[in-house]
């Protein structure tokens, strides 16, 4: 397919996916139940592992999907958000749906989507179920969106396994402004008799998970981070926690009747790849780190990871683009050490925190921040400055939308 054909298909797909601003957040299961019933309940009998949480969901889902594929099972994965293409959100055994297929699925779905007033996320999840049904998958791996109780993935009727990522404060405007409230929204996805797997959680989260699993007659399994002798395809010490959840999920799928050996689990986790999560890339031959941390809990994890590659006294250069509704001051306080410097840039296409607003909110860090129009302007300035490229490498973070825009520009190369 030529680049012009690709662009034309992208425009056609975009027309079938209403912009978020047009609808806003509209959480409900009623529309999904109605449309799936009207479509004959695609994949209704296919078992699914649903991945809920605040941070680490995508990594856990990716590793489970990779493990199922390594075991020779046909695995269908839904994930969100995407970085560059809508096609990233729907995969079978690491093969993304093609733009032609996605357009066909969405076009066939359009009359039903209009009739049942589906949101963009609901259209994509429904299209995924149709795609997986047509390709006869063995297991679904469903990464929930921002919630759980009313998330579109929760409409799937057969979810015997729930994997839980780290739960923290995010999307408070929709889920509540306390850990307990947010945890209850996430835990409400747990079905009667399901098996729930989680690594260690903060005390309020743990209490909610234990209470809700008891109420639902579900079982709850706590897992410890994987030891160092496990090779993981995803970088960072925090992935040992996510990997343990994925490993536990794959072992339980084996107990449910699928053939999954320990060797295939290890191989799957070692082969997993999830871009934009503590990923090192090259810009004009120089190394840069990318991370999608966009809330305080993820910033705290990123600050902890930073200590693995440099001493806190070393100056880390941050390039931060943070959406205006995110908790940027809390993130800044977690990330910035005394010798660090942060370039504040806008997230393309989104309302963002400005340097002035951040300086007003964090006056103690005002001298450690500067404004730039975009990441390339910062990187170009670093490249033209006297001396060697900064060590440690500059780190771009704050928003997956920012990373996606940069990747779409194809300015990075694999390390």
Secondary structure, 3 states (H helix, E strand, C coil): CCHHHHHHHHHHHHHCCCCHHHHCCCCCCHHHHHHHHHCCCCCCCCCEEEEECCECHHHHHHHHHHHHHHCCCCEEEECCCCCCCHHHHEEECCEECCHHHHHHHHHHHHHHHHHCCCCHHHHHHHHHHHHHHHCCCCEEEEECCCCCCCCHHHHCCCCCEEEECECCCCCHHHHCCCHHHHHHHHHCCCCCCCEEEEECCCHHHHHHHHHHHHHCCCEEEEECCCCCCCCCCCCCCCHHHHHHHHHHHHHHHHHCCCCCCHHHHHHHHHHCCCCCCCEEEEECCEEEEECCCCCHHHHHHHHHHHHHHCCCCCCCEEEECCECCCCHHHHHHHHCCCCCEEEECCCCCCCECCHHHHHHHCHHHHHHEEECCCHHHHHHHHHHCCCCCCCCCCEEECCHHHHHHHHHCCCCEEC
